[in-house]
Amino acid sequence: MIFVIGDLIRTSLIQIQKAKVDLELAMSALDKLLRANELNFAILTVIPTLAILWIGWRWAASKWRGDKRKGKVVSIVKASLR
């Protein structure tokens, strides 16, 4: 009876150790994958920020100029449609 319990405990400890090793390998692979895609993540975070800044800059510049160009474009389009 003692041998069965000892073998059961030993087998359980071996399975726990194997699970730990498998988890460590999976975490290592995931870490390598995240490190390989680090540049992609950085680009994906910068592009929307730059787009928002560009739109804000264009809006502020159009308000500063008073939309003079917009009036010219509208009159040209209206004239061409007539």
HTML snippet that shows the backbone in 3Dmol.js (N, CA, C, O; Angstrom):
<script src="https://3Dmol.org/build/3Dmol-min.js"></script>
<div id="view" style="width:600px;height:400px;position:relative"></div>
<script>
const pdb = `
ATOM      1  N   MET A   1       0.815  -1.189   0.000  1.00  0.00           N
ATOM      2  CA  MET A   1       0.000   0.000   0.000  1.00  0.00           C
ATOM      3  C   MET A   1       0.862   1.258   0.000  1.00  0.00           C
ATOM      4  O   MET A   1       0.555   2.214  -0.711  1.00  0.00           O
ATOM      5  N   ILE A   2       1.933   1.270   0.785  1.00  0.00           N
ATOM      6  CA  ILE A   2       2.819   2.421   0.862  1.00  0.00           C
ATOM      7  C   ILE A   2       3.500   2.649  -0.485  1.00  0.00           C
ATOM      8  O   ILE A   2       3.742   3.791  -0.874  1.00  0.00           O
ATOM      9  N   PHE A   3       3.812   1.557  -1.201  1.00  0.00           N
ATOM     10  CA  PHE A   3       4.463   1.708  -2.508  1.00  0.00           C
ATOM     11  C   PHE A   3       3.522   2.364  -3.515  1.00  0.00           C
ATOM     12  O   PHE A   3       3.955   3.149  -4.360  1.00  0.00           O
ATOM     13  N   VAL A   4       2.228   2.035  -3.421  1.00  0.00           N
ATOM     14  CA  VAL A   4       1.257   2.614  -4.350  1.00  0.00           C
ATOM     15  C   VAL A   4       1.125   4.116  -4.096  1.00  0.00           C
ATOM     16  O   VAL A   4       1.083   4.919  -5.027  1.00  0.00           O
ATOM     17  N   ILE A   5       1.060   4.473  -2.810  1.00  0.00           N
ATOM     18  CA  ILE A   5       0.933   5.900  -2.480  1.00  0.00           C
ATOM     19  C   ILE A   5       2.204   6.644  -2.885  1.00  0.00           C
ATOM     20  O   ILE A   5       2.128   7.756  -3.409  1.00  0.00           O
ATOM     21  N   GLY A   6       3.366   6.045  -2.648  1.00  0.00           N
ATOM     22  CA  GLY A   6       4.639   6.666  -3.024  1.00  0.00           C
ATOM     23  C   GLY A   6       4.740   6.849  -4.528  1.00  0.00           C
ATOM     24  O   GLY A   6       5.183   7.893  -5.007  1.00  0.00           O
ATOM     25  N   ASP A   7       4.324   5.818  -5.279  1.00  0.00           N
ATOM     26  CA  ASP A   7       4.346   5.928  -6.738  1.00  0.00           C
ATOM     27  C   ASP A   7       3.360   6.979  -7.233  1.00  0.00           C
ATOM     28  O   ASP A   7       3.636   7.708  -8.186  1.00  0.00           O
ATOM     29  N   LEU A   8       2.218   7.046  -6.578  1.00  0.00           N
ATOM     30  CA  LEU A   8       1.205   8.041  -6.961  1.00  0.00           C
ATOM     31  C   LEU A   8       1.725   9.457  -6.729  1.00  0.00           C
ATOM     32  O   LEU A   8       1.552  10.338  -7.570  1.00  0.00           O
ATOM     33  N   ILE A   9       2.356   9.660  -5.592  1.00  0.00           N
ATOM     34  CA  ILE A   9       2.913  10.980  -5.290  1.00  0.00           C
ATOM     35  C   ILE A   9       4.039  11.304  -6.275  1.00  0.00           C
ATOM     36  O   ILE A   9       4.121  12.423  -6.781  1.00  0.00           O
ATOM     37  N   ARG A  10       4.898  10.331  -6.543  1.00  0.00           N
ATOM     38  CA  ARG A  10       6.012  10.543  -7.473  1.00  0.00           C
ATOM     39  C   ARG A  10       5.488  10.877  -8.872  1.00  0.00           C
ATOM     40  O   ARG A  10       5.993  11.786  -9.530  1.00  0.00           O
ATOM     41  N   THR A  11       4.481  10.139  -9.316  1.00  0.00           N
ATOM     42  CA  THR A  11       3.900  10.385 -10.634  1.00  0.00           C
ATOM     43  C   THR A  11       3.241  11.762 -10.687  1.00  0.00           C
ATOM     44  O   THR A  11       3.342  12.462 -11.695  1.00  0.00           O
ATOM     45  N   SER A  12       2.575  12.147  -9.616  1.00  0.00           N
ATOM     46  CA  SER A  12       1.954  13.471  -9.567  1.00  0.00           C
ATOM     47  C   SER A  12       3.007  14.567  -9.624  1.00  0.00           C
ATOM     48  O   SER A  12       2.824  15.562 -10.325  1.00  0.00           O
ATOM     49  N   LEU A  13       4.094  14.402  -8.905  1.00  0.00           N
ATOM     50  CA  LEU A  13       5.165  15.398  -8.932  1.00  0.00           C
ATOM     51  C   LEU A  13       5.809  15.490 -10.313  1.00  0.00           C
ATOM     52  O   LEU A  13       6.164  16.580 -10.762  1.00  0.00           O
ATOM     53  N   ILE A  14       5.960  14.351 -10.985  1.00  0.00           N
ATOM     54  CA  ILE A  14       6.517  14.351 -12.339  1.00  0.00           C
ATOM     55  C   ILE A  14       5.578  15.094 -13.291  1.00  0.00           C
ATOM     56  O   ILE A  14       6.036  15.871 -14.129  1.00  0.00           O
ATOM     57  N   GLN A  15       4.285  14.863 -13.169  1.00  0.00           N
ATOM     58  CA  GLN A  15       3.315  15.541 -14.031  1.00  0.00           C
ATOM     59  C   GLN A  15       3.304  17.048 -13.763  1.00  0.00           C
ATOM     60  O   GLN A  15       3.198  17.843 -14.696  1.00  0.00           O
ATOM     61  N   ILE A  16       3.409  17.431 -12.515  1.00  0.00           N
ATOM     62  CA  ILE A  16       3.453  18.854 -12.178  1.00  0.00           C
ATOM     63  C   ILE A  16       4.702  19.497 -12.776  1.00  0.00           C
ATOM     64  O   ILE A  16       4.641  20.599 -13.321  1.00  0.00           O
ATOM     65  N   GLN A  17       5.844  18.794 -12.667  1.00  0.00           N
ATOM     66  CA  GLN A  17       7.094  19.318 -13.226  1.00  0.00           C
ATOM     67  C   GLN A  17       6.991  19.443 -14.746  1.00  0.00           C
ATOM     68  O   GLN A  17       7.465  20.424 -15.319  1.00  0.00           O
ATOM     69  N   LYS A  18       6.376  18.456 -15.403  1.00  0.00           N
ATOM     70  CA  LYS A  18       6.209  18.515 -16.857  1.00  0.00           C
ATOM     71  C   LYS A  18       5.297  19.670 -17.244  1.00  0.00           C
ATOM     72  O   LYS A  18       5.551  20.358 -18.233  1.00  0.00           O
ATOM     73  N   ALA A  19       4.241  19.889 -16.474  1.00  0.00           N
ATOM     74  CA  ALA A  19       3.346  21.005 -16.756  1.00  0.00           C
ATOM     75  C   ALA A  19       4.089  22.332 -16.601  1.00  0.00           C
ATOM     76  O   ALA A  19       3.880  23.248 -17.397  1.00  0.00           O
ATOM     77  N   LYS A  20       4.946  22.449 -15.600  1.00  0.00           N
ATOM     78  CA  LYS A  20       5.724  23.666 -15.414  1.00  0.00           C
ATOM     79  C   LYS A  20       6.674  23.905 -16.584  1.00  0.00           C
ATOM     80  O   LYS A  20       6.819  25.036 -17.049  1.00  0.00           O
ATOM     81  N   VAL A  21       7.315  22.853 -17.054  1.00  0.00           N
ATOM     82  CA  VAL A  21       8.239  22.980 -18.188  1.00  0.00           C
ATOM     83  C   VAL A  21       7.466  23.373 -19.448  1.00  0.00           C
ATOM     84  O   VAL A  21       7.911  24.236 -20.205  1.00  0.00           O
ATOM     85  N   ASP A  22       6.318  22.746 -19.674  1.00  0.00           N
ATOM     86  CA  ASP A  22       5.497  23.089 -20.846  1.00  0.00           C
ATOM     87  C   ASP A  22       5.031  24.540 -20.783  1.00  0.00           C
ATOM     88  O   ASP A  22       5.042  25.243 -21.794  1.00  0.00           O
ATOM     89  N   LEU A  23       4.628  24.980 -19.616  1.00  0.00           N
ATOM     90  CA  LEU A  23       4.199  26.364 -19.444  1.00  0.00           C
ATOM     91  C   LEU A  23       5.362  27.324 -19.681  1.00  0.00           C
ATOM     92  O   LEU A  23       5.182  28.376 -20.295  1.00  0.00           O
ATOM     93  N   GLU A  24       6.534  26.974 -19.205  1.00  0.00           N
ATOM     94  CA  GLU A  24       7.708  27.819 -19.417  1.00  0.00           C
ATOM     95  C   GLU A  24       8.062  27.900 -20.900  1.00  0.00           C
ATOM     96  O   GLU A  24       8.435  28.969 -21.382  1.00  0.00           O
ATOM     97  N   LEU A  25       7.953  26.796 -21.629  1.00  0.00           N
ATOM     98  CA  LEU A  25       8.218  26.814 -23.067  1.00  0.00           C
ATOM     99  C   LEU A  25       7.191  27.667 -23.808  1.00  0.00           C
ATOM    100  O   LEU A  25       7.543  28.419 -24.716  1.00  0.00           O
ATOM    101  N   ALA A  26       5.931  27.549 -23.422  1.00  0.00           N
ATOM    102  CA  ALA A  26       4.880  28.340 -24.061  1.00  0.00           C
ATOM    103  C   ALA A  26       5.088  29.830 -23.783  1.00  0.00           C
ATOM    104  O   ALA A  26       4.926  30.650 -24.687  1.00  0.00           O
ATOM    105  N   MET A  27       5.437  30.188 -22.569  1.00  0.00           N
ATOM    106  CA  MET A  27       5.676  31.588 -22.226  1.00  0.00           C
ATOM    107  C   MET A  27       6.900  32.132 -22.982  1.00  0.00           C
ATOM    108  O   MET A  27       6.906  33.289 -23.403  1.00  0.00           O
ATOM    109  N   SER A  28       7.913  31.313 -23.149  1.00  0.00           N
ATOM    110  CA  SER A  28       9.095  31.723 -23.901  1.00  0.00           C
ATOM    111  C   SER A  28       8.745  31.975 -25.365  1.00  0.00           C
ATOM    112  O   SER A  28       9.200  32.959 -25.949  1.00  0.00           O
ATOM    113  N   ALA A  29       7.949  31.101 -25.956  1.00  0.00           N
ATOM    114  CA  ALA A  29       7.530  31.287 -27.350  1.00  0.00           C
ATOM    115  C   ALA A  29       6.683  32.542 -27.501  1.00  0.00           C
ATOM    116  O   ALA A  29       6.843  33.290 -28.466  1.00  0.00           O
ATOM    117  N   LEU A  30       5.787  32.776 -26.556  1.00  0.00           N
ATOM    118  CA  LEU A  30       4.951  33.977 -26.595  1.00  0.00           C
ATOM    119  C   LEU A  30       5.801  35.236 -26.430  1.00  0.00           C
ATOM    120  O   LEU A  30       5.541  36.246 -27.083  1.00  0.00           O
ATOM    121  N   ASP A  31       6.798  35.184 -25.576  1.00  0.00           N
ATOM    122  CA  ASP A  31       7.686  36.328 -25.379  1.00  0.00           C
ATOM    123  C   ASP A  31       8.465  36.634 -26.660  1.00  0.00           C
ATOM    124  O   ASP A  31       8.626  37.800 -27.022  1.00  0.00           O
ATOM    125  N   LYS A  32       8.950  35.591 -27.349  1.00  0.00           N
ATOM    126  CA  LYS A  32       9.657  35.786 -28.615  1.00  0.00           C
ATOM    127  C   LYS A  32       8.733  36.395 -29.658  1.00  0.00           C
ATOM    128  O   LYS A  32       9.145  37.277 -30.411  1.00  0.00           O
ATOM    129  N   LEU A  33       7.497  35.937 -29.709  1.00  0.00           N
ATOM    130  CA  LEU A  33       6.528  36.458 -30.668  1.00  0.00           C
ATOM    131  C   LEU A  33       6.228  37.933 -30.400  1.00  0.00           C
ATOM    132  O   LEU A  33       6.156  38.730 -31.335  1.00  0.00           O
ATOM    133  N   LEU A  34       6.055  38.295 -29.140  1.00  0.00           N
ATOM    134  CA  LEU A  34       5.782  39.692 -28.789  1.00  0.00           C
ATOM    135  C   LEU A  34       6.983  40.584 -29.086  1.00  0.00           C
ATOM    136  O   LEU A  34       6.819  41.719 -29.534  1.00  0.00           O
ATOM    137  N   ARG A  35       8.188  40.074 -28.838  1.00  0.00           N
ATOM    138  CA  ARG A  35       9.379  40.856 -29.142  1.00  0.00           C
ATOM    139  C   ARG A  35       9.542  41.055 -30.651  1.00  0.00           C
ATOM    140  O   ARG A  35       9.993  42.111 -31.097  1.00  0.00           O
ATOM    141  N   ALA A  36       9.171  40.035 -31.436  1.00  0.00           N
ATOM    142  CA  ALA A  36       9.288  40.142 -32.890  1.00  0.00           C
ATOM    143  C   ALA A  36       8.298  41.158 -33.448  1.00  0.00           C
ATOM    144  O   ALA A  36       8.582  41.795 -34.462  1.00  0.00           O
ATOM    145  N   ASN A  37       7.153  41.320 -32.814  1.00  0.00           N
ATOM    146  CA  ASN A  37       6.120  42.232 -33.304  1.00  0.00           C
ATOM    147  C   ASN A  37       6.114  43.571 -32.574  1.00  0.00           C
ATOM    148  O   ASN A  37       5.161  44.340 -32.703  1.00  0.00           O
ATOM    149  N   GLU A  38       7.142  43.852 -31.828  1.00  0.00           N
ATOM    150  CA  GLU A  38       7.194  45.092 -31.055  1.00  0.00           C
ATOM    151  C   GLU A  38       7.151  46.318 -31.960  1.00  0.00           C
ATOM    152  O   GLU A  38       6.494  47.306 -31.632  1.00  0.00           O
ATOM    153  N   LEU A  39       7.844  46.265 -33.095  1.00  0.00           N
ATOM    154  CA  LEU A  39       7.836  47.386 -34.028  1.00  0.00           C
ATOM    155  C   LEU A  39       6.445  47.586 -34.614  1.00  0.00           C
ATOM    156  O   LEU A  39       6.004  48.724 -34.779  1.00  0.00           O
ATOM    157  N   ASN A  40       5.753  46.506 -34.928  1.00  0.00           N
ATOM    158  CA  ASN A  40       4.397  46.624 -35.464  1.00  0.00           C
ATOM    159  C   ASN A  40       3.462  47.287 -34.455  1.00  0.00           C
ATOM    160  O   ASN A  40       2.639  48.123 -34.828  1.00  0.00           O
ATOM    161  N   PHE A  41       3.584  46.924 -33.195  1.00  0.00           N
ATOM    162  CA  PHE A  41       2.743  47.531 -32.166  1.00  0.00           C
ATOM    163  C   PHE A  41       3.036  49.022 -32.044  1.00  0.00           C
ATOM    164  O   PHE A  41       2.120  49.827 -31.879  1.00  0.00           O
ATOM    165  N   ALA A  42       4.304  49.385 -32.124  1.00  0.00           N
ATOM    166  CA  ALA A  42       4.676  50.794 -32.019  1.00  0.00           C
ATOM    167  C   ALA A  42       4.101  51.585 -33.193  1.00  0.00           C
ATOM    168  O   ALA A  42       3.577  52.684 -33.009  1.00  0.00           O
ATOM    169  N   ILE A  43       4.200  51.026 -34.391  1.00  0.00           N
ATOM    170  CA  ILE A  43       3.663  51.718 -35.568  1.00  0.00           C
ATOM    171  C   ILE A  43       2.156  51.853 -35.461  1.00  0.00           C
ATOM    172  O   ILE A  43       1.603  52.903 -35.788  1.00  0.00           O
ATOM    173  N   LEU A  44       1.488  50.810 -35.008  1.00  0.00           N
ATOM    174  CA  LEU A  44       0.029  50.854 -34.897  1.00  0.00           C
ATOM    175  C   LEU A  44      -0.446  51.863 -33.857  1.00  0.00           C
ATOM    176  O   LEU A  44      -1.579  52.338 -33.937  1.00  0.00           O
ATOM    177  N   THR A  45       0.385  52.195 -32.899  1.00  0.00           N
ATOM    178  CA  THR A  45      -0.010  53.205 -31.919  1.00  0.00           C
ATOM    179  C   THR A  45       0.333  54.615 -32.386  1.00  0.00           C
ATOM    180  O   THR A  45      -0.325  55.573 -31.981  1.00  0.00           O
ATOM    181  N   VAL A  46       1.352  54.756 -33.233  1.00  0.00           N
ATOM    182  CA  VAL A  46       1.768  56.082 -33.679  1.00  0.00           C
ATOM    183  C   VAL A  46       0.887  56.605 -34.813  1.00  0.00           C
ATOM    184  O   VAL A  46       0.579  57.796 -34.851  1.00  0.00           O
ATOM    185  N   ILE A  47       0.479  55.735 -35.733  1.00  0.00           N
ATOM    186  CA  ILE A  47      -0.272  56.184 -36.916  1.00  0.00           C
ATOM    187  C   ILE A  47      -1.572  56.908 -36.545  1.00  0.00           C
ATOM    188  O   ILE A  47      -1.797  58.001 -37.064  1.00  0.00           O
ATOM    189  N   PRO A  48      -2.433  56.373 -35.686  1.00  0.00           N
ATOM    190  CA  PRO A  48      -3.646  57.129 -35.346  1.00  0.00           C
ATOM    191  C   PRO A  48      -3.342  58.466 -34.670  1.00  0.00           C
ATOM    192  O   PRO A  48      -4.047  59.449 -34.897  1.00  0.00           O
ATOM    193  N   THR A  49      -2.313  58.506 -33.853  1.00  0.00           N
ATOM    194  CA  THR A  49      -1.944  59.756 -33.193  1.00  0.00           C
ATOM    195  C   THR A  49      -1.516  60.801 -34.221  1.00  0.00           C
ATOM    196  O   THR A  49      -1.916  61.962 -34.138  1.00  0.00           O
ATOM    197  N   LEU A  50      -0.707  60.384 -35.183  1.00  0.00           N
ATOM    198  CA  LEU A  50      -0.278  61.320 -36.225  1.00  0.00           C
ATOM    199  C   LEU A  50      -1.455  61.781 -37.078  1.00  0.00           C
ATOM    200  O   LEU A  50      -1.514  62.944 -37.479  1.00  0.00           O
ATOM    201  N   ALA A  51      -2.385  60.884 -37.354  1.00  0.00           N
ATOM    202  CA  ALA A  51      -3.561  61.258 -38.146  1.00  0.00           C
ATOM    203  C   ALA A  51      -4.402  62.297 -37.400  1.00  0.00           C
ATOM    204  O   ALA A  51      -4.859  63.272 -37.996  1.00  0.00           O
ATOM    205  N   ILE A  52      -4.599  62.090 -36.124  1.00  0.00           N
ATOM    206  CA  ILE A  52      -5.379  63.045 -35.327  1.00  0.00           C
ATOM    207  C   ILE A  52      -4.671  64.398 -35.263  1.00  0.00           C
ATOM    208  O   ILE A  52      -5.313  65.442 -35.376  1.00  0.00           O
ATOM    209  N   LEU A  53      -3.349  64.381 -35.080  1.00  0.00           N
ATOM    210  CA  LEU A  53      -2.601  65.638 -35.055  1.00  0.00           C
ATOM    211  C   LEU A  53      -2.670  66.357 -36.400  1.00  0.00           C
ATOM    212  O   LEU A  53      -2.817  67.579 -36.437  1.00  0.00           O
ATOM    213  N   TRP A  54      -2.565  65.617 -37.505  1.00  0.00           N
ATOM    214  CA  TRP A  54      -2.628  66.223 -38.825  1.00  0.00           C
ATOM    215  C   TRP A  54      -4.003  66.851 -39.080  1.00  0.00           C
ATOM    216  O   TRP A  54      -4.094  67.964 -39.598  1.00  0.00           O
ATOM    217  N   ILE A  55      -5.073  66.129 -38.714  1.00  0.00           N
ATOM    218  CA  ILE A  55      -6.427  66.662 -38.883  1.00  0.00           C
ATOM    219  C   ILE A  55      -6.608  67.924 -38.027  1.00  0.00           C
ATOM    220  O   ILE A  55      -7.180  68.912 -38.487  1.00  0.00           O
ATOM    221  N   GLY A  56      -6.126  67.886 -36.800  1.00  0.00           N
ATOM    222  CA  GLY A  56      -6.221  69.062 -35.932  1.00  0.00           C
ATOM    223  C   GLY A  56      -5.431  70.230 -36.477  1.00  0.00           C
ATOM    224  O   GLY A  56      -5.893  71.369 -36.414  1.00  0.00           O
ATOM    225  N   TRP A  57      -4.247  69.972 -37.011  1.00  0.00           N
ATOM    226  CA  TRP A  57      -3.427  71.032 -37.585  1.00  0.00           C
ATOM    227  C   TRP A  57      -4.117  71.658 -38.792  1.00  0.00           C
ATOM    228  O   TRP A  57      -4.137  72.881 -38.938  1.00  0.00           O
ATOM    229  N   ARG A  58      -4.681  70.820 -39.655  1.00  0.00           N
ATOM    230  CA  ARG A  58      -5.378  71.333 -40.842  1.00  0.00           C
ATOM    231  C   ARG A  58      -6.599  72.163 -40.434  1.00  0.00           C
ATOM    232  O   ARG A  58      -6.879  73.200 -41.035  1.00  0.00           O
ATOM    233  N   TRP A  59      -7.314  71.706 -39.424  1.00  0.00           N
ATOM    234  CA  TRP A  59      -8.494  72.442 -38.954  1.00  0.00           C
ATOM    235  C   TRP A  59      -8.082  73.808 -38.392  1.00  0.00           C
ATOM    236  O   TRP A  59      -8.688  74.834 -38.698  1.00  0.00           O
ATOM    237  N   ALA A  60      -7.034  73.788 -37.562  1.00  0.00           N
ATOM    238  CA  ALA A  60      -6.572  75.039 -36.967  1.00  0.00           C
ATOM    239  C   ALA A  60      -6.041  75.982 -38.044  1.00  0.00           C
ATOM    240  O   ALA A  60      -6.270  77.190 -37.970  1.00  0.00           O
ATOM    241  N   ALA A  61      -5.340  75.452 -39.036  1.00  0.00           N
ATOM    242  CA  ALA A  61      -4.812  76.292 -40.108  1.00  0.00           C
ATOM    243  C   ALA A  61      -5.949  76.877 -40.938  1.00  0.00           C
ATOM    244  O   ALA A  61      -5.873  78.031 -41.359  1.00  0.00           O
ATOM    245  N   SER A  62      -6.992  76.103 -41.178  1.00  0.00           N
ATOM    246  CA  SER A  62      -8.119  76.633 -41.959  1.00  0.00           C
ATOM    247  C   SER A  62      -8.861  77.705 -41.170  1.00  0.00           C
ATOM    248  O   SER A  62      -9.339  78.675 -41.758  1.00  0.00           O
ATOM    249  N   LYS A  63      -8.963  77.556 -39.884  1.00  0.00           N
ATOM    250  CA  LYS A  63      -9.603  78.590 -39.060  1.00  0.00           C
ATOM    251  C   LYS A  63      -8.736  79.849 -39.008  1.00  0.00           C
ATOM    252  O   LYS A  63      -9.268  80.958 -38.980  1.00  0.00           O
ATOM    253  N   TRP A  64      -7.440  79.698 -38.995  1.00  0.00           N
ATOM    254  CA  TRP A  64      -6.529  80.829 -38.941  1.00  0.00           C
ATOM    255  C   TRP A  64      -6.582  81.636 -40.238  1.00  0.00           C
ATOM    256  O   TRP A  64      -6.563  82.867 -40.229  1.00  0.00           O
ATOM    257  N   ARG A  65      -6.650  80.892 -41.371  1.00  0.00           N
ATOM    258  CA  ARG A  65      -6.692  81.560 -42.671  1.00  0.00           C
ATOM    259  C   ARG A  65      -8.080  82.104 -42.994  1.00  0.00           C
ATOM    260  O   ARG A  65      -8.206  82.997 -43.831  1.00  0.00           O
ATOM    261  N   GLY A  66      -9.088  81.601 -42.369  1.00  0.00           N
ATOM    262  CA  GLY A  66     -10.439  82.069 -42.618  1.00  0.00           C
ATOM    263  C   GLY A  66     -11.101  81.391 -43.807  1.00  0.00           C
ATOM    264  O   GLY A  66     -12.060  81.928 -44.362  1.00  0.00           O
ATOM    265  N   ASP A  67     -10.614  80.232 -44.207  1.00  0.00           N
ATOM    266  CA  ASP A  67     -11.196  79.445 -45.304  1.00  0.00           C
ATOM    267  C   ASP A  67     -11.307  80.246 -46.601  1.00  0.00           C
ATOM    268  O   ASP A  67     -12.332  80.165 -47.278  1.00  0.00           O
ATOM    269  N   LYS A  68     -10.291  81.009 -46.959  1.00  0.00           N
ATOM    270  CA  LYS A  68     -10.314  81.780 -48.196  1.00  0.00           C
ATOM    271  C   LYS A  68     -10.266  80.864 -49.415  1.00  0.00           C
ATOM    272  O   LYS A  68     -10.929  81.115 -50.422  1.00  0.00           O
ATOM    273  N   ARG A  69      -9.477  79.810 -49.310  1.00  0.00           N
ATOM    274  CA  ARG A  69      -9.374  78.877 -50.437  1.00  0.00           C
ATOM    275  C   ARG A  69     -10.674  78.126 -50.656  1.00  0.00           C
ATOM    276  O   ARG A  69     -11.018  77.802 -51.793  1.00  0.00           O
ATOM    277  N   LYS A  70     -11.384  77.851 -49.611  1.00  0.00           N
ATOM    278  CA  LYS A  70     -12.630  77.095 -49.724  1.00  0.00           C
ATOM    279  C   LYS A  70     -13.654  77.871 -50.557  1.00  0.00           C
ATOM    280  O   LYS A  70     -14.362  77.285 -51.377  1.00  0.00           O
ATOM    281  N   GLY A  71     -13.729  79.170 -50.348  1.00  0.00           N
ATOM    282  CA  GLY A  71     -14.657  79.990 -51.118  1.00  0.00           C
ATOM    283  C   GLY A  71     -14.319  79.983 -52.599  1.00  0.00           C
ATOM    284  O   GLY A  71     -15.220  79.951 -53.436  1.00  0.00           O
ATOM    285  N   LYS A  72     -13.029  80.013 -52.937  1.00  0.00           N
ATOM    286  CA  LYS A  72     -12.611  79.975 -54.335  1.00  0.00           C
ATOM    287  C   LYS A  72     -12.972  78.647 -54.978  1.00  0.00           C
ATOM    288  O   LYS A  72     -13.445  78.606 -56.114  1.00  0.00           O
ATOM    289  N   VAL A  73     -12.749  77.566 -54.250  1.00  0.00           N
ATOM    290  CA  VAL A  73     -13.057  76.240 -54.789  1.00  0.00           C
ATOM    291  C   VAL A  73     -14.554  76.091 -55.002  1.00  0.00           C
ATOM    292  O   VAL A  73     -14.983  75.545 -56.018  1.00  0.00           O
ATOM    293  N   VAL A  74     -15.345  76.564 -54.066  1.00  0.00           N
ATOM    294  CA  VAL A  74     -16.802  76.462 -54.196  1.00  0.00           C
ATOM    295  C   VAL A  74     -17.273  77.263 -55.386  1.00  0.00           C
ATOM    296  O   VAL A  74     -18.141  76.804 -56.129  1.00  0.00           O
ATOM    297  N   SER A  75     -16.719  78.468 -55.593  1.00  0.00           N
ATOM    298  CA  SER A  75     -17.158  79.281 -56.733  1.00  0.00           C
ATOM    299  C   SER A  75     -16.737  78.639 -58.053  1.00  0.00           C
ATOM    300  O   SER A  75     -17.479  78.714 -59.032  1.00  0.00           O
ATOM    301  N   ILE A  76     -15.575  78.018 -58.098  1.00  0.00           N
ATOM    302  CA  ILE A  76     -15.124  77.345 -59.326  1.00  0.00           C
ATOM    303  C   ILE A  76     -16.031  76.153 -59.632  1.00  0.00           C
ATOM    304  O   ILE A  76     -16.411  75.939 -60.783  1.00  0.00           O
ATOM    305  N   VAL A  77     -16.373  75.389 -58.616  1.00  0.00           N
ATOM    306  CA  VAL A  77     -17.241  74.222 -58.813  1.00  0.00           C
ATOM    307  C   VAL A  77     -18.630  74.680 -59.255  1.00  0.00           C
ATOM    308  O   VAL A  77     -19.212  74.092 -60.167  1.00  0.00           O
ATOM    309  N   LYS A  78     -19.159  75.706 -58.631  1.00  0.00           N
ATOM    310  CA  LYS A  78     -20.491  76.221 -59.025  1.00  0.00           C
ATOM    311  C   LYS A  78     -20.451  76.715 -60.469  1.00  0.00           C
ATOM    312  O   LYS A  78     -21.381  76.458 -61.233  1.00  0.00           O
ATOM    313  N   ALA A  79     -19.396  77.415 -60.848  1.00  0.00           N
ATOM    314  CA  ALA A  79     -19.291  77.914 -62.222  1.00  0.00           C
ATOM    315  C   ALA A  79     -19.201  76.784 -63.227  1.00  0.00           C
ATOM    316  O   ALA A  79     -19.789  76.860 -64.306  1.00  0.00           O
ATOM    317  N   SER A  80     -18.474  75.744 -62.882  1.00  0.00           N
ATOM    318  CA  SER A  80     -18.344  74.629 -63.818  1.00  0.00           C
ATOM    319  C   SER A  80     -19.622  73.811 -63.916  1.00  0.00           C
ATOM    320  O   SER A  80     -19.877  73.193 -64.950  1.00  0.00           O
ATOM    321  N   LEU A  81     -20.422  73.794 -62.875  1.00  0.00           N
ATOM    322  CA  LEU A  81     -21.684  73.060 -62.927  1.00  0.00           C
ATOM    323  C   LEU A  81     -22.772  73.818 -63.696  1.00  0.00           C
ATOM    324  O   LEU A  81     -23.728  73.212 -64.181  1.00  0.00           O
ATOM    325  N   ARG A  82     -22.627  75.121 -63.805  1.00  0.00           N
ATOM    326  CA  ARG A  82     -23.618  75.930 -64.549  1.00  0.00           C
ATOM    327  C   ARG A  82     -23.389  75.702 -66.001  1.00  0.00           C
ATOM    328  O   ARG A  82     -24.095  76.270 -66.834  1.00  0.00           O
TER     329      ARG A  82
END
`;
const viewer = $3Dmol.createViewer("view");
viewer.addModel(pdb, "pdb");
viewer.setStyle({}, {cartoon: {color: "spectrum"}});
viewer.zoomTo();
viewer.render();
</script>
